[in-house]
Amino acid sequence: MGVRFNVDEILEMAETIEANGERFYYRAAELVSDPDARSMLMGLAEAEVAHRKLFAGMRKDLPAREKGGGMGPPDEEMSGYLKAWADGQVFDATRDAAADLTGNESLEDILRMAMDREKDSVVFYVGLKSATPKSWGREKIDAIIGEEMKHIAILNTEMGKLQGRVN
């Protein structure tokens, strides 16, 4: 039997992911001394705020019949993925990433941590999209995936600057 998920719960998890990203980037911005890096991290934090609000709006706009209804594809492969995600084996979206920042990290460490979080988010949202009925906003999830991928590109560019690859 496939794993079934409550639509409202899935969107709440997406909000949690974005709130964690928001806290991570705000905390990281506090820790860096370079003003350009601080500005970049603040911009990423603000993008996470916008994503969180989008998911909150999607939750608010869910028809009552879909709030408590199960979701999830009937195929075994996707059900297995969603079960692994729910069990925290894909990544633990409830863990506060900002708590991982001790203040002893270099900017490079922070960028690597951020890229890992963004990659995890993309994986989650691709799975979420696959399990989302077209009737309630797949295109919104596509937009979030695109934004998270842009975040990875921004972080990679910053990493390149640190490593002397980009001027």
C-alpha positions as CSV (number, residue, x, y, z in Angstrom):
1,M,0.0,0.0,0.0
2,G,1.3,3.5,-0.9
3,V,2.0,6.2,1.5
4,R,-0.7,8.9,1.6
5,F,-0.1,12.4,2.8
6,N,-2.4,15.2,4.0
7,V,-2.1,18.2,1.6
8,D,-2.1,20.6,4.5
9,E,0.6,18.8,6.3
10,I,2.8,18.7,3.2
11,L,2.5,22.4,2.7
12,E,3.1,23.0,6.4
13,M,6.4,21.0,6.0
14,A,7.3,23.2,3.0
15,E,6.7,26.3,5.2
16,T,9.0,24.8,7.8
17,I,11.7,24.2,5.3
18,E,11.5,27.8,4.2
19,A,11.4,29.2,7.8
20,N,14.5,27.1,8.6
21,G,16.3,28.6,5.5
22,E,15.2,32.0,6.5
23,R,16.7,31.6,10.0
24,F,19.9,30.1,8.6
25,Y,20.5,32.9,6.2
26,Y,19.8,35.6,8.7
27,R,22.1,34.0,11.2
28,A,24.8,33.5,8.6
29,A,24.5,37.1,7.7
30,E,25.2,38.1,11.3
31,L,28.4,36.0,11.3
32,V,30.1,37.3,8.2
33,S,32.2,40.4,8.1
34,D,32.2,41.0,4.3
35,P,29.4,43.5,3.5
36,D,28.8,42.0,0.0
37,A,28.5,38.5,1.4
38,R,26.2,39.8,4.2
39,S,24.0,41.5,1.6
40,M,23.8,38.3,-0.5
41,L,22.9,36.2,2.5
42,M,20.2,38.8,3.6
43,G,18.8,38.6,0.0
44,L,18.5,34.9,0.3
45,A,16.8,35.1,3.7
46,E,14.3,37.5,2.2
47,A,13.6,35.1,-0.7
48,E,13.0,32.3,1.8
49,V,10.4,34.6,3.6
50,A,8.6,35.1,0.3
51,H,8.6,31.3,-0.3
52,R,7.3,30.6,3.1
53,K,4.5,33.1,2.5
54,L,3.6,31.5,-0.8
55,F,3.2,28.1,0.8
56,A,1.2,29.6,3.7
57,G,-1.1,31.2,1.1
58,M,-1.4,27.9,-0.7
59,R,-2.4,26.3,2.6
60,K,-4.9,29.0,3.3
61,D,-6.5,28.7,-0.2
62,L,-6.9,24.9,-0.1
63,P,-10.5,23.8,-0.5
64,A,-11.8,22.2,2.7
65,R,-12.2,18.9,0.9
66,E,-8.5,18.8,0.1
67,K,-7.2,20.0,3.5
68,G,-7.7,16.6,5.2
69,G,-7.5,14.5,2.1
70,G,-4.7,12.2,1.4
71,M,-2.3,12.8,-1.5
72,G,0.4,10.8,-3.1
73,P,0.8,8.8,-6.2
74,P,-0.2,5.2,-6.3
75,D,3.2,4.1,-7.7
76,E,5.6,2.3,-5.5
77,E,8.7,4.3,-6.3
78,M,7.1,7.7,-5.4
79,S,5.5,6.2,-2.3
80,G,8.9,4.9,-1.2
81,Y,10.5,8.3,-1.7
82,L,7.8,10.1,0.2
83,K,8.0,7.6,3.0
84,A,11.8,8.1,3.2
85,W,11.2,11.8,3.3
86,A,8.6,11.6,6.0
87,D,10.9,9.3,8.1
88,G,13.7,12.0,7.9
89,Q,15.9,9.8,5.7
90,V,15.9,12.3,2.8
91,F,16.6,15.2,5.1
92,D,15.2,16.4,8.4
93,A,13.2,19.5,7.5
94,T,12.3,20.1,11.2
95,R,15.9,20.5,12.3
96,D,16.9,24.1,12.7
97,A,19.8,24.7,10.3
98,A,20.7,28.0,12.0
99,A,21.6,26.0,15.1
100,D,24.3,24.4,13.1
101,L,26.1,27.7,12.8
102,T,28.5,28.0,15.8
103,G,30.1,31.3,14.7
104,N,33.4,29.5,14.0
105,E,32.6,28.8,10.3
106,S,34.4,30.5,7.5
107,L,32.4,32.1,4.7
108,E,33.3,29.1,2.6
109,D,31.8,26.7,5.3
110,I,28.6,28.8,5.4
111,L,28.3,28.7,1.6
112,R,28.8,24.9,1.5
113,M,26.2,24.4,4.2
114,A,23.8,26.7,2.4
115,M,24.3,24.8,-0.9
116,D,23.6,21.5,0.8
117,R,20.3,22.9,2.3
118,E,19.3,24.3,-1.0
119,K,19.9,21.0,-2.8
120,D,17.9,19.2,-0.1
121,S,15.1,21.7,-0.7
122,V,15.1,21.1,-4.4
123,V,14.9,17.3,-3.9
124,F,11.9,17.8,-1.5
125,Y,10.1,20.2,-3.8
126,V,10.5,17.9,-6.8
127,G,9.0,15.1,-4.8
128,L,6.2,17.4,-3.6
129,K,5.5,18.4,-7.2
130,S,5.2,14.8,-8.3
131,A,2.6,14.2,-5.5
132,T,0.7,17.4,-6.1
133,P,-2.6,17.4,-7.9
134,K,-2.5,19.8,-10.9
135,S,-5.6,21.5,-9.6
136,W,-3.9,23.2,-6.7
137,G,-0.7,24.8,-7.8
138,R,2.0,22.7,-9.4
139,E,3.2,25.8,-11.3
140,K,3.8,27.5,-8.0
141,I,6.0,24.6,-6.9
142,D,7.8,24.8,-10.2
143,A,8.5,28.5,-9.5
144,I,9.9,27.6,-6.0
145,I,12.1,24.9,-7.5
146,G,13.4,27.5,-10.0
147,E,14.1,30.0,-7.2
148,E,16.0,27.4,-5.1
149,M,18.1,26.5,-8.2
150,K,18.9,30.2,-8.5
151,H,20.0,30.3,-4.9
152,I,22.4,27.4,-5.6
153,A,23.8,29.4,-8.6
154,I,24.2,32.5,-6.4
155,L,26.0,30.5,-3.7
156,N,28.2,28.7,-6.3
157,T,29.2,32.1,-7.8
158,E,30.1,33.3,-4.3
159,M,32.1,30.2,-3.7
160,G,33.9,30.7,-7.0
161,K,34.8,34.3,-5.9
162,L,36.3,32.9,-2.7
163,Q,38.3,30.3,-4.6
164,G,39.5,32.8,-7.2
165,R,37.6,31.3,-10.0
166,V,35.3,34.3,-10.7
167,N,36.1,38.0,-10.7
